[in-house]
């Protein structure tokens, strides 16, 4: 694990051999690891720097991927986040209840395509928001396709509740998707069979990985074999090179603010879901 730093003109071998992280930084700020980084992946907040395989993932970090670029992050509680091309997310908040359990984590998926796999933290620890919706989870793997006026949330495993515009839908059957659309001030949500999944963007990154496995893989240099591509989902053709197939979604020039719908704790079956309003 190496602290991220902006360097130019130095070979990777020189960087690995010579760079020593500043004392205490990882312990104070690290919430995970960048396990796989392909092509142009950058931190744009709180500072601007390139992200490389093995870098720490830190709280309050905004990450973007460019054309034909992708990344996989594994958090300390073994949550897996996979970013497709032309995507943007913010690790908005992360509070640990112990060394490897998150007591509170907020993730904002702003634009692009993602796969999210829950770790071993309690379901109420997660607050996942998109520009149009909030998502409650339970032992869940979800795919996201995020545009300015249309968001898709596809259930790959587990269960999920998706809320937008004052209404909520339950995703309980694998392959179902919540479709959220914005028409002016009105936001609609409904469930339909998925016509898209993140599978075509996996590139060996979608197999779940624990944080201990991530640390071991980075230490031993065993990354690169590539995991499987995730379960069945869409019937849609793979996206063209250079970015996710947004299915007619128009990427925003700036992030769209969430509507701030008031949500409450709500039961669903034995375990229930926990939702937090977007900010």
C-alpha positions in Angstrom: 0.0 0.0 0.0 1.5 3.3 -1.0 0.4 6.8 -0.4 -0.7 8.5 -3.5 1.6 11.3 -4.8 1.8 13.2 -8.1 5.0 12.4 -9.8 6.2 12.7 -13.4 9.1 11.2 -15.3 9.8 8.4 -12.9 9.6 4.7 -13.7 7.2 2.6 -11.6 10.1 0.6 -10.3 11.8 3.7 -9.0 8.6 4.8 -7.3 8.1 1.5 -5.6 11.7 1.2 -4.4 12.1 4.8 -3.2 8.7 6.1 -1.9 7.9 5.7 1.7 4.4 6.8 2.9 4.4 9.6 5.4 3.9 8.2 9.0 0.3 8.0 10.2 -1.5 9.0 7.0 -2.9 5.6 6.1 -4.0 4.9 9.6 -5.8 8.3 9.8 -7.4 8.5 6.4 -7.4 5.1 4.7 -10.8 3.4 4.3 -9.8 0.9 1.6 -7.5 0.0 -1.3 -7.4 0.6 -5.1 -7.0 -3.1 -6.1 -7.3 -2.6 -9.8 -6.7 0.6 -11.9 -6.9 0.6 -15.6 -5.8 3.6 -17.7 -6.9 7.1 -16.5 -8.4 7.1 -13.0 -8.0 10.2 -10.8 -8.9 11.7 -7.5 -10.3 15.1 -8.2 -11.2 16.1 -4.6 -9.9 17.0 -2.0 -6.9 17.2 -4.3 -6.1 16.3 -7.9 -3.9 13.3 -8.5 -3.7 10.1 -10.5 -4.7 6.8 -8.8 -2.6 3.7 -9.2 -3.1 0.1 -8.2 -2.2 -0.2 -4.5 -3.1 3.3 -3.5 -5.1 4.0 -0.4 -8.7 4.9 -0.8 -9.5 7.8 1.6 -12.7 9.3 3.1 -14.1 12.4 1.4 -12.5 11.3 -1.9 -14.1 12.1 -5.3 -12.9 9.7 -8.0 -13.4 9.9 -11.8 -12.6 7.5 -14.6 -12.0 8.5 -18.2 -12.6 6.8 -21.6 -11.7 3.1 -21.6 -10.8 3.3 -17.9 -12.0 1.5 -14.8 -11.2 0.7 -11.3 -12.0 -1.6 -8.4 -11.8 -0.5 -4.8 -12.1 -2.8 -1.7 -13.0 -1.1 1.5 -11.8 -2.2 5.0 -15.1 -3.9 5.7 -14.8 -5.8 2.3 -17.3 -3.7 0.4 -16.4 -3.9 -3.3 -16.9 -0.9 -5.6 -16.2 -1.3 -9.3 -16.3 1.8 -11.6 -16.8 1.6 -15.3 -15.6 4.2 -17.9 -16.6 7.8 -17.6 -17.8 7.5 -14.1 -17.7 9.6 -10.9 -18.4 8.8 -7.3 -17.7 10.4 -3.9 -16.8 8.4 -0.8 -18.7 11.0 1.2 -18.4 9.6 4.7 -16.8 6.7 6.5 -16.7 6.1 10.2 -15.3 2.8 11.6 -16.8 1.1 14.6 -13.6 -1.1 14.7 -10.6 -1.7 12.5 -12.6 -3.6 9.8 -16.2 -2.7 10.3 -17.9 0.5 9.1 -20.4 2.1 11.5 -21.4 4.6 8.9 -20.6 5.0 5.2 -22.1 7.3 2.6 -21.4 6.7 -1.1 -22.6 9.1 -3.8 -22.8 7.7 -7.3 -22.9 10.8 -9.5 -22.4 9.6 -13.1 -21.6 6.5 -15.1 -21.7 2.8 -14.4 -20.9 0.9 -11.2 -21.1 -2.5 -9.4 -21.6 -2.4 -5.6 -21.1 -5.5 -3.4 -21.8 -5.1 0.3 -19.2 -6.0 2.9 -19.7 -7.3 6.4 -20.9 -4.1 8.0 -24.5 -3.9 9.2 -27.0 -2.9 6.5 -27.9 0.3 8.3 -24.3 1.4 8.0 -24.7 2.1 4.2 -26.2 5.2 2.7 -26.1 5.0 -1.1 -27.4 7.9 -3.2 -27.7 8.8 -6.8 -28.8 12.1 -8.3 -32.4 10.9 -8.2 -32.7 8.2 -5.6 -31.7 6.6 -2.3 -31.0 2.9 -1.9 -31.5 0.6 1.0 -29.6 -2.7 1.0 -29.6 -6.2 2.5 -26.8 -8.6 1.6 -26.8 -7.0 -1.8 -25.0 -6.8 -5.2 -26.3 -4.0 -7.3 -25.5 -2.5 -10.7 -26.0 1.2 -11.4 -26.2 3.2 -14.6 -26.4 6.8 -13.7 -27.3 9.7 -16.0 -28.7 13.2 -15.5 -32.4 12.4 -15.9 -32.5 8.6 -15.7 -31.0 6.2 -13.2 -31.1 2.4 -13.3 -30.5 0.2 -10.3 -30.3 -3.5 -11.1 -30.5 -6.3 -8.5 -27.8 -9.0 -9.0 -28.2 -10.7 -5.6 -29.9 -10.1 -2.2 -32.6 -7.5 -1.9 -32.9 -3.7 -2.1 -35.3 -0.9 -1.6 -35.0 2.1 -4.0 -36.8 5.4 -3.2 -37.3 8.5 -5.3 -39.9 11.2 -5.7 -41.6 10.2 -2.4 -42.2 6.6 -3.6 -40.3 3.3 -3.0 -40.0 0.0 -4.8 -38.7 -3.3 -3.6 -36.2 -5.3 -5.7 -36.5 -8.9 -4.6 -36.0 -10.9 -7.8 -32.6 -11.1 -9.4 -32.6 -9.3 -12.7 -35.2 -6.7 -11.7 -34.3 -3.1 -12.1 -35.6 0.1 -10.6 -36.0 2.8 -13.3 -36.0 6.4 -12.0 -36.7 9.2 -14.4 -36.9 13.0 -13.9 -39.3 15.1 -15.9 -38.9 18.6 -14.8 -39.7 18.7 -11.1 -41.4 15.3 -11.2 -39.5 12.1 -10.4 -41.0 8.7 -11.3 -39.9 5.2 -10.3 -41.0 1.8 -11.4 -39.7 -1.8 -11.6 -39.1 -3.7 -14.8 -36.9 -6.6 -16.0 -33.3 -5.4 -16.5 -32.3 -4.6 -20.1 -28.7 -3.7 -19.0 -26.1 -4.9 -16.5 -22.6 -4.0 -15.6 -21.3 -7.5 -16.7 -19.8 -6.3 -20.0 -17.7 -3.7 -18.0 -16.4 -6.2 -15.4 -13.1 -7.1 -17.2 -12.2 -9.5 -14.4 -13.0 -7.1 -11.6 -16.5 -8.2 -10.4 -15.7 -11.3 -8.3 -16.1 -10.3 -4.6 -12.8 -9.9 -2.7 -12.2 -9.4 1.0 -10.0 -6.7 2.3 -7.5 -9.3 3.6 -7.4 -10.8 0.1 -6.8 -7.4 -1.4 -3.9 -6.7 0.9 -2.4 -10.1 0.2 -2.9 -9.7 -3.6 -1.1 -6.3 -3.6 1.7 -7.6 -1.3 2.3 -10.7 -3.4 1.7 -9.1 -6.7 -0.9 -11.8 -7.6 -3.4 -9.4 -9.1 -4.1 -9.6 -12.8 -5.5 -13.1 -13.1 -9.0 -11.6 -13.1 -12.1 -12.8 -11.5 -15.3 -13.9 -13.2 -17.7 -11.4 -14.6 -20.8 -11.4 -12.3 -24.2 -13.0 -12.8 -26.6 -12.9 -15.6 -28.4 -9.7 -16.1 -28.9 -7.9 -19.3 -29.8 -8.7 -22.8 -28.3 -5.5 -24.1 -25.2 -5.6 -26.3 -21.9 -4.6 -24.8 -21.3 -0.9 -24.7 -19.1 0.6 -27.3 -15.4 1.2 -26.5 -14.8 4.3 -24.5 -17.6 4.4 -22.1 -20.7 2.7 -20.7 -23.8 2.3 -22.8 -26.0 4.9 -21.1 -29.1 3.7 -22.9 -30.0 7.2 -24.0 -29.0 8.8 -20.7 -27.4 12.2 -21.1 -24.3 12.7 -18.9 -24.5 15.9 -16.9 -21.9 18.6 -17.2 -22.1 19.1 -13.4 -23.5 16.7 -10.8 -27.3 16.8 -10.3 -28.3 17.5 -6.7 -30.5 15.1 -4.9 -34.0 16.1 -4.2 -33.8 15.5 -0.5 -36.8 13.3 0.0 -37.6 12.5 3.7 -37.3 8.8 4.2 -37.8 6.7 7.3 -36.8 3.3 8.6 -39.0 0.7 7.0 -39.3 -3.1 7.4 -39.2 -5.5 4.5 -39.5 -9.2 5.5 -37.4 -10.3 8.5 -34.5 -7.9 8.3 -35.8 -4.7 6.9 -34.0 -1.9 5.2 -32.5 1.3 6.4 -32.6 4.4 4.2 -31.0 7.8 4.6 -32.2 10.9 2.7 -29.7 12.2 0.1 -28.1 15.5 0.8 
